[in-house]
Amino acid sequence: MQTLESYTVIRVGVPDAPYVIGVIRDGAQLITGRLDAAADIPVRIGTPVSAVSHDGDYTLYSVAGAGQ
């Protein structure tokens, strides 16, 4: 079972790709990997997100207004 965790996007690259390579912050830990925007959310620096890991790839979901 996968859990939804809260992260903050702190770095984004390759913005024109269907996914972005970026960095998300989980507390003090920095996680670099493929960040997939699942729910048509902007993947920008400072965006608070929830993320599900798939073997090092992270699918990002919007925190605010989730389920709306």
N, CA, C and O of each residue as an XYZ file, in Angstrom:
272
protein
N       0.844     -1.198      0.000
C       0.000      0.000      0.000
C       0.879      1.248      0.000
O       1.893      1.301      0.696
N       0.493      2.234     -0.770
C       1.270      3.457     -0.871
C       0.688      4.511      0.050
O      -0.526      4.592      0.240
N       1.568      5.316      0.615
C       1.100      6.383      1.492
C       1.361      7.725      0.832
O       2.312      7.885      0.066
N       0.506      8.679      1.139
C       0.637     10.030      0.619
C       1.382     10.857      1.652
O       0.943     10.967      2.796
N       2.502     11.436      1.257
C       3.307     12.233      2.172
C       3.337     13.680      1.695
O       3.139     13.954      0.511
N       3.583     14.596      2.613
C       3.643     16.015      2.259
C       5.076     16.446      1.982
O       5.995     16.102      2.725
N       5.253     17.200      0.910
C       6.564     17.690      0.507
C       6.428     19.127      0.031
O       5.321     19.634     -0.146
N       7.562     19.772     -0.173
C       7.594     21.092     -0.795
C       8.544     21.026     -1.976
O       9.657     20.515     -1.853
N       8.112     21.539     -3.122
C       8.970     21.566     -4.303
C       9.982     22.699     -4.136
O       9.597     23.848     -3.914
N      11.276     22.379     -4.241
C      12.290     23.415     -4.063
C      13.150     23.633     -5.298
O      13.860     24.635     -5.380
N      13.104     22.732     -6.246
C      13.859     22.938     -7.477
C      13.177     22.191     -8.599
O      12.709     21.067     -8.414
N      13.120     22.816     -9.770
C      12.464     22.196    -10.907
C      13.338     22.380    -12.139
O      13.901     23.452    -12.362
N      13.445     21.323    -12.936
C      14.158     21.404    -14.201
C      13.335     20.727    -15.280
O      12.336     20.074    -14.982
N      13.739     20.876    -16.516
C      13.054     20.279    -17.664
C      11.554     20.587    -17.627
O      10.741     19.662    -17.639
N      11.173     21.867    -17.583
C       9.761     22.206    -17.398
C       8.860     21.876    -18.580
O       7.642     21.808    -18.421
N       9.434     21.669    -19.765
C       8.593     21.408    -20.932
C       8.349     19.926    -21.169
O       7.627     19.554    -22.094
N       8.938     19.092    -20.354
C       8.738     17.653    -20.484
C       7.393     17.282    -19.867
O       6.814     18.084    -19.134
N       6.883     16.080    -20.149
C       5.633     15.645    -19.515
C       5.809     15.394    -18.014
O       4.836     15.168    -17.295
N       7.011     15.437    -17.574
C       7.325     15.347    -16.149
C       8.474     16.317    -15.930
O       9.025     16.846    -16.896
N       8.838     16.555    -14.700
C       9.980     17.403    -14.427
C      10.966     16.652    -13.551
O      10.579     15.832    -12.718
N      12.233     16.939    -13.747
C      13.244     16.459    -12.821
C      13.403     17.557    -11.788
O      13.691     18.702    -12.138
N      13.224     17.228    -10.549
C      13.258     18.277     -9.544
C      13.655     17.750     -8.187
O      14.030     16.588     -8.031
N      13.566     18.623     -7.216
C      13.917     18.291     -5.845
C      12.733     18.661     -4.959
O      12.169     19.749     -5.077
N      12.369     17.751     -4.083
C      11.339     18.050     -3.100
C      11.939     17.900     -1.711
O      12.837     17.088     -1.486
N      11.432     18.687     -0.800
C      11.940     18.660      0.568
C      10.950     17.923      1.453
O       9.756     18.221      1.465
N      11.473     16.953      2.193
C      10.687     16.207      3.169
C      11.315     16.485      4.526
O      12.209     15.758      4.959
N      10.853     17.529      5.195
C      11.511     17.949      6.422
C      12.908     18.444      6.085
O      13.064     19.394      5.317
N      13.932     17.801      6.660
C      15.314     18.199      6.383
C      15.897     17.432      5.205
O      16.975     17.768      4.715
N      15.196     16.411      4.752
C      15.706     15.560      3.683
C      15.366     16.129      2.311
O      14.242     16.569      2.068
N      16.357     16.112      1.417
C      16.134     16.538      0.040
C      16.060     15.308     -0.840
O      16.914     14.424     -0.762
N      15.045     15.254     -1.673
C      14.824     14.104     -2.535
C      14.852     14.579     -3.982
O      14.080     15.453     -4.375
N      15.746     13.995     -4.766
C      15.845     14.353     -6.178
C      15.269     13.226     -7.015
O      15.537     12.055     -6.748
N      14.495     13.563     -8.005
C      13.963     12.515     -8.867
C      12.975     13.054     -9.873
O      12.833     14.261    -10.067
N      12.304     12.125    -10.501
C      11.288     12.484    -11.479
C      10.023     12.866    -10.721
O       9.511     12.097     -9.908
N       9.535     14.056    -11.001
C       8.324     14.539    -10.346
C       7.225     14.603    -11.393
O       7.284     15.408    -12.323
N       6.245     13.767    -11.236
C       5.147     13.670    -12.187
C       3.943     14.423    -11.639
O       3.468     14.095    -10.551
N       3.445     15.402    -12.343
C       2.251     16.114    -11.886
C       1.028     15.322    -12.313
O       0.746     15.192    -13.505
N       0.305     14.794    -11.338
C      -0.801     13.895    -11.645
C      -2.132     14.617    -11.781
O      -2.950     14.262    -12.629
N      -2.351     15.621    -10.956
C      -3.689     16.204    -10.860
C      -3.770     17.565    -11.532
O      -4.513     18.438    -11.085
N      -3.002     17.747    -12.610
C      -3.029     19.003    -13.353
C      -2.703     20.191    -12.454
O      -3.358     21.231    -12.514
N      -1.686     20.020    -11.627
C      -1.265     21.088    -10.724
C       0.011     21.719    -11.259
O       0.760     21.071    -11.989
N       0.268     22.968    -10.908
C       1.538     23.568    -11.302
C       2.664     22.992    -10.449
O       2.571     22.961     -9.222
N       3.715     22.541    -11.102
C       4.877     22.071    -10.351
C       5.880     23.211    -10.372
O       6.693     23.330    -11.288
N       5.807     24.045     -9.348
C       6.659     25.220     -9.261
C       7.359     25.220     -7.914
O       6.936     24.560     -6.965
N       8.432     25.976     -7.862
C       9.147     26.111     -6.598
C       8.196     26.683     -5.555
O       7.479     27.650     -5.814
N       8.200     26.077     -4.381
C       7.357     26.530     -3.291
C       5.992     25.876     -3.248
O       5.238     26.075     -2.295
N       5.659     25.087     -4.283
C       4.358     24.429     -4.301
C       4.308     23.340     -3.233
O       5.136     22.429     -3.251
N       3.350     23.416     -2.298
C       3.180     22.317     -1.354
C       2.450     21.184     -2.057
O       1.429     21.406     -2.708
N       2.965     19.987     -1.928
C       2.378     18.854     -2.627
C       2.319     17.648     -1.708
O       3.014     17.572     -0.696
N       1.474     16.717     -2.089
C       1.557     15.372     -1.547
C       2.173     14.532     -2.643
O       1.970     14.807     -3.826
N       2.924     13.508     -2.267
C       3.622     12.725     -3.279
C       3.573     11.244     -2.947
O       3.656     10.839     -1.788
N       3.437     10.454     -3.995
C       3.513      9.006     -3.859
C       4.739      8.550     -4.632
O       4.922      8.925     -5.790
N       5.576      7.743     -3.997
C       6.801      7.266     -4.640
C       6.535      6.010     -5.452
O       5.817      5.107     -5.023
N       7.132      5.975     -6.634
C       7.095      4.784     -7.477
C       8.527      4.473     -7.877
O       8.977      4.915     -8.934
N       9.250      3.725     -7.061
C      10.641      3.365     -7.357
C      11.492      4.590     -7.670
O      12.246      4.586     -8.643
N      11.381      5.620     -6.869
C      12.206      6.807     -7.044
C      11.559      7.902     -7.866
O      12.052      9.029     -7.897
N      10.452      7.580     -8.536
C       9.680      8.601     -9.234
C       8.550      9.026     -8.302
O       7.971      8.200     -7.596
N       8.246     10.311     -8.307
C       7.219     10.814     -7.403
C       6.058     11.396     -8.185
O       6.237     12.289     -9.012
N       4.872     10.885     -7.918
C       3.671     11.465     -8.498
C       3.152     12.501     -7.509
O       2.885     12.190     -6.348
N       3.012     13.740     -7.985
C       2.641     14.840     -7.109
C       1.159     15.159     -7.213
O       0.569     15.148     -8.294
N       0.582     15.441     -6.065
C      -0.821     15.824     -5.980
C      -0.911     17.133     -5.223
O      -0.100     17.398     -4.336
N      -1.876     17.938     -5.560
C      -2.065     19.208     -4.872
C      -2.509     18.962     -3.437
O      -3.318     18.072     -3.173
N      -1.977     19.752     -2.516
C      -2.386     19.644     -1.118
C      -3.660     20.447     -0.885
O      -4.634     19.931     -0.338
N      -3.650     21.706     -1.299
C      -4.815     22.567     -1.104
C      -5.925     22.157     -2.061
O      -5.690     21.970     -3.255
N      -7.111     22.022     -1.538
C      -8.249     21.681     -2.380
C      -8.195     20.273     -2.929
O      -8.748     19.997     -3.993
N      -7.540     19.389     -2.220
C      -7.444     18.003     -2.682
C      -8.839     17.404     -2.795
O      -9.675     17.574     -1.908
N      -9.073     16.717     -3.875
C     -10.359     16.079     -4.083
C     -11.410     17.002     -4.662
O     -12.558     16.594     -4.836
N     -11.049     18.226     -4.961
C     -12.018     19.188     -5.515
C     -11.940     19.209     -7.022
O     -12.676     19.954     -7.669
